[in-house]
């Protein structure tokens, strides 16, 4: 996880935003799955 953030340091801002968007989607998917399992 940390390596992903270190790798973004050398990229452009737009590429960083795309990666952060993907990361946000992944975390949201994990949370929604955990909620579904919890129910």
Protein Blocks (a to p, Z undefined) as FASTA:
>chain_A
ZZmmmmmmmmcfklmmmmmmmmmmmmmmmmmmmmmmmZZ
